[in-house]
Amino acid sequence: MMVKSLKFVLLKSLPLIFFVITGLNFNVLCAQETKEDNTATWIWYPGDYEIWLSNKMQVRRTEREAVFPPLWRYYSPFPLVTFQTEVNIPEKDEINIYSEGLFQLLVDGVQIHGQPKTITIEPGKHKISFKVYNQEFLPAIYIDGTYVNSDETWMVTNEDKLWIDEEGNAQQSGTPWMPVGSWKFHSPDDRPSEFQLETEPWAAKSTEPVGSGELVDFGKETFGYIRVHGLKGEGQLSLFYGESREEALDSARSETLDYIEFEGSQPSTYTHDESKAYRYVQVQADPTLKYDSISMLYEYLPLDYRGEFKSSDKLLNEIWDVSAYTMHLTSREFFIDGIKRDRWIWSGDAHQSYMMNYYLFFDEASVERTLLALRGKEPVTAHINTIMDYSLYWFVGIYDYYLYTGDTDFIETFYPRMKSLMEFVLGRRNEAGFLEPLEGDWVFIDWADGLPKTGEVSFEQMLLARSLEAMAVSAEIADETEDQQTYEALAEEMQDKLFDVFWDEQDQVMLHQRVDGEMQDMVTRYANMFGIFFNYFNEEQKQSVKENVLLNDDVLQITTPYMRFYELEALCAMGEQEYVLDEIRDYWGGMLELGATSFWEKYDPSDEGVEHLSMYGRPYGKSLCHAWGASPIYLFGRYYLGVQPTAPGYSEYEIRPNLGGLKWIEGKVPTPHGEIKVYANQKEIRVTGVKGEGKLIFKSKSKPRGSAAIKSLGENEYEMNIDPGLEYKISYRAI
């Protein structure tokens, strides 16, 4: 029998702005009383800024100066929206109006002509609303007063449904209002349309002559703007970028380059206006053009490294450090895949970035921005990134966000977009009720030679079952009871069908595929490993899958860090931490032995020399800094420090330290309430908890002693309750 989990962890140009202040009709959705906190911020239609910013970012990918836009549909922000709030103020309030455009103003239904920068609101109750039109950017405003300020309490709609009655009064009904969107723009001069990542100057680590030019090495994989110092004369400067030395030196085939023409009137220090990913840059200048040196402006999203991990193994410590750097490089305006190729937002890559983020930065805003950019807007005409499994990862990513952060606002606001995407997904099932690729659908799963992807693939059905569970939880949060019941029933039905069709009772493994009604005699790792940490298998089934699939070298091997993430997670979930550490040392350590300073899109130890750089039929097509290469961050935090939320927002959580054969481990795991600290060696465990109901669970060969009551769970396993802010010490003998 399978183990079902319908609630999974929960069981545990010239923009124009119209500004309107209308009278005392209080049947709009939002009321704003006198506020203690008068902080103003820029606001917009939720999700639209993320769409605009992602469009702008993703079109920056180039290949040899040719623009290489994404493969999927672009959406646009609404050019016309209406904002609204209600206030009750005790005295006159002079408010300042800042906008990305022009506006039309009404106060209590009376139009005020002109374009005032300030207005005075009289004491009492007022309904404030204003229209914003902006075709070039997106409608956004900043209202700053003593009592009246633009903030998250305002509502917005893209649809007016207005008409004028016989008396000339505006009437309105049936308008769908949503909470406004905002981010980090808390000053009138800090305009959303002018957002840029931070930069800091970096010097080159070394240079060497190359022909008539030089090769500049910045010492490690990086991202930013090339700077040329002491520039004199005129002529062309040629820059050939490379994540590897070989790529930078191969001027005929390097994937990114710049040809810059100078006419002799430029400043002595020139900063290029496009950021690129590279470690090495080959610089060639015309004889008529001279310069003194090359440096760069490193470009980054400022994030705090809240998570930490160290151990008695120096190689593992280096792997964690390089993973963290890889993760930071790929955490930009959004979580992207690779910083050279593609510089795009892919849902499968992003899903792993979310999980690594929860154990490194715990930056909620980056997760929200990425989810919104991926989803886009109505109507749904294709899968996210055109990939079937990537639509499904999007649903799971939203539930994970809820589990780790406890934030219900996101789901309440964007549930309609979740539902419409799920309706699209369900509409692409075949007569048997399974997902099967239709025209325009890309089934990705993984980059793997010899992996069949036609017909009904068990992995896709398993992701669908999990997505339906996520929808059931989300429907409950959104107070959509009928939807909740529907999705719960569909999730249970999908799990039943998954086992009825794909589970091999004789070999006790999940088969890979059925084509035209015929089951194919093939076993792959994908559905089998997901079934373990989705908790879809009972204990007997898990053991069979571990022995017959995960530890079976005859089953198609995984060569991408992308799926190694899940493979190693499944093994950790089965208690194979020591085995997993050997795999991490071999796989990620193998990249370090080859000189990696960030982790790659794919690594095959059998490749030799420049073969490690090639992919997609191109000699330097492989990304040498890829988000999914940073998975040790998640594995070390989740399965060695052993920290995980068991109820949303860490209101309940567990700490299960596992040395995995190491002499000692220590680190921090970020949460919404601070960092959980863990130290463990063979004889002692020390933990410090955070707000929430925490439990330390560990195994010991002998009866442990601790600074608080310890309860035996049987079979050498023990449990201790953890209160916030206190350090607990346990003496034990590690198993």
JOPE-V723403 format. One record per residue. RES is the residue in one letter. SS is DSSP state (hx for helix, st for strand, lp for the rest). PHI is phi in whole degrees, -180 to 180 (* if undefined). Layout:
res=RES ss=SS phi=PHI
res=RES ss=SS phi=PHI
//
This chain:
res=M ss=lp phi=*
res=M ss=lp phi=-87
res=V ss=lp phi=-99
res=K ss=lp phi=-95
res=S ss=lp phi=-147
res=L ss=lp phi=-66
res=K ss=lp phi=-118
res=F ss=hx phi=25
res=V ss=hx phi=-66
res=L ss=hx phi=-65
res=L ss=hx phi=-53
res=K ss=lp phi=-116
res=S ss=lp phi=*
res=L ss=lp phi=-113
res=P ss=lp phi=-71
res=L ss=st phi=-128
res=I ss=st phi=-119
res=F ss=st phi=-103
res=F ss=st phi=-111
res=V ss=st phi=-129
res=I ss=st phi=-121
res=T ss=st phi=-106
res=G ss=lp phi=-78
res=L ss=lp phi=-99
res=N ss=lp phi=-96
res=F ss=lp phi=-106
res=N ss=lp phi=-94
res=V ss=lp phi=-78
res=L ss=lp phi=-83
res=C ss=lp phi=-124
res=A ss=lp phi=-113
res=Q ss=st phi=-127
res=E ss=lp phi=-82
res=T ss=lp phi=-55
res=K ss=lp phi=-108
res=E ss=lp phi=-76
res=D ss=lp phi=-93
res=N ss=lp phi=-105
res=T ss=lp phi=-73
res=A ss=lp phi=-99
res=T ss=lp phi=-150
res=W ss=lp phi=-71
res=I ss=st phi=-130
res=W ss=st phi=-157
res=Y ss=lp phi=-68
res=P ss=lp phi=-61
res=G ss=lp phi=92
res=D ss=hx phi=-74
res=Y ss=hx phi=-64
res=E ss=hx phi=-64
res=I ss=hx phi=-67
res=W ss=hx phi=-61
res=L ss=hx phi=-68
res=S ss=hx phi=-68
res=N ss=hx phi=-58
res=K ss=hx phi=-63
res=M ss=hx phi=-73
res=Q ss=hx phi=-73
res=V ss=lp phi=-84
res=R ss=lp phi=-80
res=R ss=lp phi=-65
res=T ss=st phi=-132
res=E ss=st phi=-130
res=R ss=lp phi=51
res=E ss=lp phi=71
res=A ss=st phi=-90
res=V ss=st phi=-69
res=F ss=lp phi=-125
res=P ss=lp phi=-75
res=P ss=lp phi=-61
res=L ss=lp phi=-91
res=W ss=lp phi=-123
res=R ss=lp phi=-65
res=Y ss=lp phi=-95
res=Y ss=lp phi=-108
res=S ss=lp phi=-127
res=P ss=lp phi=-65
res=F ss=lp phi=-66
res=P ss=lp phi=-78
res=L ss=st phi=-135
res=V ss=st phi=-137
res=T ss=st phi=-123
res=F ss=st phi=-98
res=Q ss=st phi=-158
res=T ss=st phi=-155
res=E ss=st phi=-127
res=V ss=st phi=-133
res=N ss=st phi=-137
res=I ss=st phi=-111
res=P ss=lp phi=-83
res=E ss=lp phi=-154
res=K ss=lp phi=-56
res=D ss=st phi=-132
res=E ss=st phi=-89
res=I ss=st phi=-112
res=N ss=st phi=-98
res=I ss=st phi=-112
res=Y ss=st phi=-122
res=S ss=st phi=-149
res=E ss=lp phi=-89
res=G ss=lp phi=149
res=L ss=st phi=-103
res=F ss=lp phi=-144
res=Q ss=lp phi=-113
res=L ss=st phi=-117
res=L ss=st phi=-128
res=V ss=st phi=-121
res=D ss=lp phi=50
res=G ss=lp phi=85
res=V ss=st phi=-105
res=Q ss=st phi=-74
res=I ss=st phi=-106
res=H ss=lp phi=-81
res=G ss=lp phi=91
res=Q ss=lp phi=-128
res=P ss=lp phi=-66
res=K ss=lp phi=-90
res=T ss=st phi=-136
res=I ss=st phi=-141
res=T ss=st phi=-111
res=I ss=st phi=-102
res=E ss=lp phi=-73
res=P ss=lp phi=-60
res=G ss=st phi=113
res=K ss=st phi=-93
res=H ss=st phi=-145
res=K ss=st phi=-100
res=I ss=st phi=-113
res=S ss=st phi=-146
res=F ss=st phi=-155
res=K ss=st phi=-93
res=V ss=st phi=-132
res=Y ss=st phi=-120
res=N ss=lp phi=-156
res=Q ss=lp phi=-88
res=E ss=lp phi=-85
res=F ss=lp phi=-118
res=L ss=lp phi=-158
res=P ss=lp phi=-63
res=A ss=st phi=-153
res=I ss=st phi=-138
res=Y ss=st phi=-139
res=I ss=st phi=-113
res=D ss=st phi=-130
res=G ss=lp phi=-140
res=T ss=lp phi=-74
res=Y ss=lp phi=-113
res=V ss=lp phi=-105
res=N ss=st phi=-141
res=S ss=lp phi=-73
res=D ss=lp phi=-155
res=E ss=lp phi=-71
res=T ss=lp phi=-81
res=W ss=lp phi=-74
res=M ss=st phi=-116
res=V ss=st phi=-147
res=T ss=st phi=-140
res=N ss=lp phi=-98
res=E ss=lp phi=-132
res=D ss=lp phi=-88
res=K ss=lp phi=52
res=L ss=st phi=-100
res=W ss=st phi=-145
res=I ss=st phi=-110
res=D ss=lp phi=-85
res=E ss=lp phi=-62
res=E ss=lp phi=-87
res=G ss=lp phi=85
res=N ss=lp phi=-91
res=A ss=st phi=-77
res=Q ss=st phi=-117
res=Q ss=st phi=-150
res=S ss=lp phi=-162
res=G ss=lp phi=70
res=T ss=lp phi=-88
res=P ss=lp phi=-81
res=W ss=lp phi=-101
res=M ss=st phi=-134
res=P ss=st phi=-63
res=V ss=lp phi=-68
res=G ss=st phi=-99
res=S ss=lp phi=-159
res=W ss=lp phi=-146
res=K ss=lp phi=-127
res=F ss=lp phi=-104
res=H ss=lp phi=-108
res=S ss=lp phi=-131
res=P ss=lp phi=-62
res=D ss=lp phi=-85
res=D ss=lp phi=-93
res=R ss=lp phi=-79
res=P ss=hx phi=-57
res=S ss=hx phi=-68
res=E ss=hx phi=-106
res=F ss=lp phi=-61
res=Q ss=lp phi=-140
res=L ss=lp phi=-69
res=E ss=st phi=-76
res=T ss=st phi=-136
res=E ss=st phi=-150
res=P ss=st phi=-73
res=W ss=st phi=-126
res=A ss=st phi=-91
res=A ss=lp phi=-68
res=K ss=lp phi=-81
res=S ss=st phi=-162
res=T ss=st phi=-138
res=E ss=st phi=-149
res=P ss=st phi=-65
res=V ss=st phi=-139
res=G ss=lp phi=57
res=S ss=lp phi=-90
res=G ss=st phi=-123
res=E ss=st phi=-150
res=L ss=st phi=-109
res=V ss=st phi=-102
res=D ss=st phi=-117
res=F ss=st phi=-92
res=G ss=st phi=89
res=K ss=st phi=-162
res=E ss=st phi=-54
res=T ss=st phi=-153
res=F ss=st phi=-152
res=G ss=st phi=166
res=Y ss=st phi=-108
res=I ss=st phi=-71
res=R ss=st phi=-122
res=V ss=st phi=-117
res=H ss=st phi=-108
res=G ss=lp phi=66
res=L ss=lp phi=-76
res=K ss=st phi=-141
res=G ss=st phi=88
res=E ss=lp phi=-143
res=G ss=st phi=134
res=Q ss=st phi=-103
res=L ss=st phi=-110
res=S ss=st phi=-108
res=L ss=st phi=-121
res=F ss=st phi=-116
res=Y ss=st phi=-92
res=G ss=st phi=-152
res=E ss=lp phi=-70
res=S ss=lp phi=-122
res=R ss=hx phi=-60
res=E ss=hx phi=-61
res=E ss=hx phi=-66
res=A ss=hx phi=-63
res=L ss=hx phi=-79
res=D ss=lp phi=-91
res=S ss=lp phi=-64
res=A ss=lp phi=-82
res=R ss=lp phi=-133
res=S ss=lp phi=-60
res=E ss=lp phi=-75
res=T ss=st phi=-128
res=L ss=st phi=-158
res=D ss=st phi=-141
res=Y ss=st phi=-112
res=I ss=st phi=-119
res=E ss=st phi=-99
res=F ss=st phi=-116
res=E ss=lp phi=-109
res=G ss=lp phi=93
res=S ss=lp phi=-111
res=Q ss=lp phi=-80
res=P ss=lp phi=-67
res=S ss=lp phi=-67
res=T ss=lp phi=-113
res=Y ss=st phi=-113
res=T ss=st phi=-113
res=H ss=lp phi=-66
res=D ss=lp phi=-91
res=E ss=lp phi=-124
res=S ss=lp phi=-85
res=K ss=st phi=-136
res=A ss=st phi=-101
res=Y ss=st phi=-174
res=R ss=st phi=-115
res=Y ss=st phi=-111
res=V ss=st phi=-136
res=Q ss=st phi=-87
res=V ss=st phi=-114
res=Q ss=st phi=-127
res=A ss=st phi=-123
res=D ss=lp phi=-59
res=P ss=lp phi=-56
res=T ss=lp phi=-83
res=L ss=st phi=-119
res=K ss=st phi=-123
res=Y ss=lp phi=-150
res=D ss=lp phi=-94
res=S ss=st phi=-159
res=I ss=st phi=-120
res=S ss=st phi=-135
res=M ss=st phi=-150
res=L ss=st phi=-105
res=Y ss=st phi=-69
res=E ss=st phi=-110
res=Y ss=st phi=-156
res=L ss=lp phi=-92
res=P ss=lp phi=-68
res=L ss=lp phi=-135
res=D ss=lp phi=-88
res=Y ss=lp phi=-79
res=R ss=lp phi=-85
res=G ss=lp phi=-84
res=E ss=st phi=-143
res=F ss=st phi=-154
res=K ss=st phi=-141
res=S ss=st phi=-151
res=S ss=lp phi=-76
res=D ss=lp phi=-107
res=K ss=hx phi=-64
res=L ss=hx phi=-65
res=L ss=hx phi=-64
res=N ss=hx phi=-63
res=E ss=hx phi=-67
res=I ss=hx phi=-62
res=W ss=hx phi=-64
res=D ss=hx phi=-62
res=V ss=hx phi=-69
res=S ss=hx phi=-62
res=A ss=hx phi=-63
res=Y ss=hx phi=-66
res=T ss=hx phi=-59
res=M ss=hx phi=-63
res=H ss=hx phi=-68
res=L ss=hx phi=-60
res=T ss=lp phi=-93
res=S ss=st phi=-100
res=R ss=lp phi=-119
res=E ss=lp phi=-55
res=F ss=lp phi=-142
res=F ss=st phi=-76
res=I ss=lp phi=-111
res=D ss=lp phi=-84
res=G ss=st phi=-125
res=I ss=lp phi=-82
res=K ss=lp phi=-97
res=R ss=lp phi=-142
res=D ss=lp phi=-113
res=R ss=lp phi=62
res=W ss=lp phi=-117
res=I ss=lp phi=-104
res=W ss=lp phi=-111
res=S ss=hx phi=-65
res=G ss=hx phi=-66
res=D ss=hx phi=-62
res=A ss=hx phi=-63
res=H ss=hx phi=-58
res=Q ss=hx phi=-70
res=S ss=hx phi=-61
res=Y ss=hx phi=-57
res=M ss=hx phi=-66
res=M ss=hx phi=-67
res=N ss=hx phi=-59
res=Y ss=hx phi=-65
res=Y ss=lp phi=-110
res=L ss=lp phi=-126
res=F ss=lp phi=-99
res=F ss=lp phi=52
res=D ss=lp phi=-96
res=E ss=hx phi=-66
res=A ss=hx phi=-62
res=S ss=hx phi=-65
res=V ss=hx phi=-65
res=E ss=hx phi=-61
res=R ss=hx phi=-59
res=T ss=hx phi=-70
res=L ss=hx phi=-59
res=L ss=hx phi=-71
res=A ss=hx phi=-63
res=L ss=hx phi=-66
res=R ss=hx phi=-70
res=G ss=lp phi=68
res=K ss=lp phi=-135
res=E ss=lp phi=-83
res=P ss=lp phi=-85
res=V ss=lp phi=-84
res=T ss=lp phi=-120
res=A ss=lp phi=-160
res=H ss=lp phi=-64
res=I ss=hx phi=-58
res=N ss=hx phi=57
res=T ss=hx phi=67
res=I ss=st phi=-106
res=M ss=hx phi=-57
res=D ss=hx phi=-65
res=Y ss=hx phi=-75
res=S ss=hx phi=-63
res=L ss=hx phi=-71
res=Y ss=hx phi=-59
res=W ss=hx phi=-62
res=F ss=hx phi=-64
res=V ss=hx phi=-63
res=G ss=hx phi=-62
res=I ss=hx phi=-68
res=Y ss=hx phi=-65
res=D ss=hx phi=-58
res=Y ss=hx phi=-60
res=Y ss=hx phi=-64
res=L ss=hx phi=-62
res=Y ss=hx phi=-77
res=T ss=hx phi=-102
res=G ss=lp phi=77
res=D ss=lp phi=-80
res=T ss=lp phi=-94
res=D ss=hx phi=-59
res=F ss=hx phi=-60
res=I ss=hx phi=-67
res=E ss=hx phi=-61
res=T ss=hx phi=-74
res=F ss=hx phi=-107
res=Y ss=hx phi=-55
res=P ss=hx phi=-58
res=R ss=hx phi=-73
res=M ss=hx phi=-63
res=K ss=hx phi=-65
res=S ss=hx phi=-67
res=L ss=hx phi=-69
res=M ss=hx phi=-65
res=E ss=hx phi=-61
res=F ss=hx phi=-63
res=V ss=hx phi=-61
res=L ss=hx phi=-64
res=G ss=lp phi=-72
res=R ss=lp phi=-107
res=R ss=st phi=-78
res=N ss=lp phi=-88
res=E ss=lp phi=-62
res=A ss=lp phi=-81
res=G ss=lp phi=86
res=F ss=lp phi=-104
res=L ss=st phi=-75
res=E ss=lp phi=-142
res=P ss=lp phi=-60
res=L ss=lp phi=-100
res=E ss=lp phi=-57
res=G ss=lp phi=94
res=D ss=lp phi=-90
res=W ss=st phi=-109
res=V ss=lp phi=-96
res=F ss=lp phi=-95
res=I ss=lp phi=66
res=D ss=lp phi=-170
res=W ss=lp phi=-80
res=A ss=lp phi=-150
res=D ss=lp phi=-65
res=G ss=lp phi=81
res=L ss=lp phi=-94
res=P ss=lp phi=-75
res=K ss=lp phi=-133
res=T ss=lp phi=-90
res=G ss=lp phi=70
res=E ss=st phi=-93
res=V ss=st phi=-102
res=S ss=hx phi=-59
res=F ss=hx phi=-59
res=E ss=hx phi=-67
res=Q ss=hx phi=-68
res=M ss=hx phi=-67
res=L ss=hx phi=-64
res=L ss=hx phi=-65
res=A ss=hx phi=-59
res=R ss=hx phi=-66
res=S ss=hx phi=-65
res=L ss=hx phi=-67
res=E ss=hx phi=-61
res=A ss=hx phi=-61
res=M ss=hx phi=-67
res=A ss=hx phi=-63
res=V ss=hx phi=-63
res=S ss=hx phi=-67
res=A ss=hx phi=-63
res=E ss=hx phi=-64
res=I ss=hx phi=-63
res=A ss=lp phi=-80
res=D ss=lp phi=61
res=E ss=lp phi=-108
res=T ss=hx phi=-63
res=E ss=hx phi=-64
res=D ss=hx phi=-62
res=Q ss=hx phi=-57
res=Q ss=hx phi=-64
res=T ss=hx phi=-63
res=Y ss=hx phi=-70
res=E ss=hx phi=-62
res=A ss=hx phi=-66
res=L ss=hx phi=-65
res=A ss=hx phi=-64
res=E ss=hx phi=-65
res=E ss=hx phi=-61
res=M ss=hx phi=-66
res=Q ss=hx phi=-63
res=D ss=hx phi=-60
res=K ss=hx phi=-66
res=L ss=hx phi=-58
res=F ss=hx phi=-78
res=D ss=hx phi=-61
res=V ss=hx phi=-95
res=F ss=hx phi=-104
res=W ss=st phi=-81
res=D ss=st phi=-90
res=E ss=lp phi=-66
res=Q ss=lp phi=-72
res=D ss=lp phi=-94
res=Q ss=lp phi=55
res=V ss=st phi=-142
res=M ss=st phi=-91
res=L ss=lp phi=-76
res=H ss=lp phi=-84
res=Q ss=st phi=-161
res=R ss=st phi=-127
res=V ss=st phi=-124
res=D ss=lp phi=51
res=G ss=lp phi=82
res=E ss=st phi=-104
res=M ss=st phi=-69
res=Q ss=lp phi=-93
res=D ss=lp phi=-82
res=M ss=lp phi=-145
res=V ss=lp phi=-118
res=T ss=lp phi=-123
res=R ss=lp phi=-81
res=Y ss=hx phi=-63
res=A ss=hx phi=-64
res=N ss=hx phi=-65
res=M ss=hx phi=-76
res=F ss=hx phi=-67
res=G ss=hx phi=-62
res=I ss=hx phi=-72
res=F ss=hx phi=-83
res=F ss=lp phi=-78
res=N ss=lp phi=63
res=Y ss=lp phi=-89
res=F ss=lp phi=-103
res=N ss=lp phi=-79
res=E ss=hx phi=-63
res=E ss=hx phi=-65
res=Q ss=hx phi=-65
res=K ss=hx phi=-60
res=Q ss=hx phi=-64
res=S ss=hx phi=-64
res=V ss=hx phi=-64
res=K ss=hx phi=-61
res=E ss=hx phi=-75
res=N ss=hx phi=-90
res=V ss=hx phi=-125
res=L ss=hx phi=-66
res=L ss=lp phi=-102
res=N ss=lp phi=-105
res=D ss=lp phi=-69
res=D ss=lp phi=-79
res=V ss=lp phi=-82
res=L ss=lp phi=-42
res=Q ss=lp phi=-76
res=I ss=lp phi=-101
res=T ss=lp phi=-120
res=T ss=lp phi=-105
res=P ss=hx phi=-57
res=Y ss=hx phi=-55
res=M ss=hx phi=-88
res=R ss=hx phi=-61
res=F ss=hx phi=-49
res=Y ss=hx phi=-77
res=E ss=hx phi=-61
res=L ss=hx phi=-71
res=E ss=hx phi=-64
res=A ss=hx phi=-61
res=L ss=hx phi=-67
res=C ss=hx phi=-63
res=A ss=hx phi=-62
res=M ss=lp phi=-96
res=G ss=lp phi=82
res=E ss=lp phi=-97
res=Q ss=hx phi=-62
res=E ss=hx phi=-66
res=Y ss=hx phi=-61
res=V ss=hx phi=-64
res=L ss=hx phi=-62
res=D ss=hx phi=-63
res=E ss=hx phi=-65
res=I ss=hx phi=-65
res=R ss=hx phi=-60
res=D ss=hx phi=-72
res=Y ss=hx phi=-79
res=W ss=hx phi=-73
res=G ss=hx phi=-64
res=G ss=hx phi=-63
res=M ss=hx phi=-67
res=L ss=hx phi=-64
res=E ss=hx phi=-62
res=L ss=lp phi=-88
res=G ss=lp phi=94
res=A ss=lp phi=-63
res=T ss=lp phi=-112
res=S ss=lp phi=-150
res=F ss=lp phi=-94
res=W ss=lp phi=-95
res=E ss=lp phi=-71
res=K ss=lp phi=-156
res=Y ss=lp phi=-140
res=D ss=lp phi=-123
res=P ss=lp phi=-57
res=S ss=lp phi=-78
res=D ss=lp phi=-67
res=E ss=lp phi=-128
res=G ss=hx phi=57
res=V ss=hx phi=-71
res=E ss=hx phi=-58
res=H ss=hx phi=-67
res=L ss=hx phi=-98
res=S ss=lp phi=-93
res=M ss=st phi=-173
res=Y ss=lp phi=58
res=G ss=lp phi=75
res=R ss=st phi=-120
res=P ss=lp phi=-64
res=Y ss=lp phi=-128
res=G ss=lp phi=-77
res=K ss=lp phi=-76
res=S ss=lp phi=-79
res=L ss=lp phi=-98
res=C ss=lp phi=-142
res=H ss=st phi=-129
res=A ss=hx phi=-54
res=W ss=hx phi=-71
res=G ss=hx phi=-77
res=A ss=hx phi=-96
res=S ss=lp phi=-62
res=P ss=hx phi=-56
res=I ss=hx phi=-56
res=Y ss=hx phi=-68
res=L ss=hx phi=-61
res=F ss=hx phi=-66
res=G ss=hx phi=-73
res=R ss=hx phi=-81
res=Y ss=hx phi=-115
res=Y ss=hx phi=-113
res=L ss=lp phi=-63
res=G ss=lp phi=79
res=V ss=st phi=-98
res=Q ss=st phi=-155
res=P ss=st phi=-76
res=T ss=st phi=-113
res=A ss=st phi=-147
res=P ss=hx phi=-53
res=G ss=hx phi=68
res=Y ss=hx phi=61
res=S ss=lp phi=-64
res=E ss=st phi=-137
res=Y ss=st phi=-155
res=E ss=st phi=-123
res=I ss=st phi=-125
res=R ss=lp phi=-125
res=P ss=lp phi=-62
res=N ss=lp phi=-142
res=L ss=lp phi=-70
res=G ss=lp phi=58
res=G ss=lp phi=88
res=L ss=lp phi=-79
res=K ss=lp phi=-74
res=W ss=st phi=-158
res=I ss=st phi=-139
res=E ss=st phi=-155
res=G ss=st phi=172
res=K ss=st phi=-129
res=V ss=st phi=-123
res=P ss=st phi=-75
res=T ss=st phi=-139
res=P ss=lp phi=-63
res=H ss=lp phi=-115
res=G ss=st phi=122
res=E ss=st phi=-105
res=I ss=st phi=-84
res=K ss=st phi=-106
res=V ss=st phi=-137
res=Y ss=st phi=-136
res=A ss=st phi=-149
res=N ss=st phi=-130
res=Q ss=lp phi=-71
res=K ss=lp phi=-124
res=E ss=st phi=-142
res=I ss=st phi=-125
res=R ss=st phi=-127
res=V ss=st phi=-136
res=T ss=st phi=-127
res=G ss=st phi=-95
res=V ss=lp phi=-129
res=K ss=lp phi=-55
res=G ss=lp phi=127
res=E ss=st phi=-92
res=G ss=st phi=-100
res=K ss=st phi=-134
res=L ss=st phi=-95
res=I ss=st phi=-124
res=F ss=st phi=-153
res=K ss=st phi=-113
res=S ss=lp phi=-146
res=K ss=lp phi=-70
res=S ss=lp phi=-128
res=K ss=lp phi=-65
res=P ss=lp phi=-82
res=R ss=st phi=-124
res=G ss=st phi=-149
res=S ss=lp phi=-84
res=A ss=lp phi=-151
res=A ss=lp phi=-64
res=I ss=lp phi=-117
res=K ss=st phi=-109
res=S ss=st phi=-81
res=L ss=st phi=-104
res=G ss=st phi=90
res=E ss=lp phi=53
res=N ss=lp phi=63
res=E ss=st phi=-113
res=Y ss=st phi=-135
res=E ss=st phi=-140
res=M ss=st phi=-136
res=N ss=st phi=-76
res=I ss=st phi=-116
res=D ss=lp phi=-94
res=P ss=st phi=-63
res=G ss=lp phi=77
res=L ss=lp phi=-101
res=E ss=st phi=-93
res=Y ss=st phi=-111
res=K ss=st phi=-123
res=I ss=st phi=-130
res=S ss=st phi=-97
res=Y ss=lp phi=-157
res=R ss=lp phi=-123
res=A ss=lp phi=-63
res=I ss=lp phi=-95
//
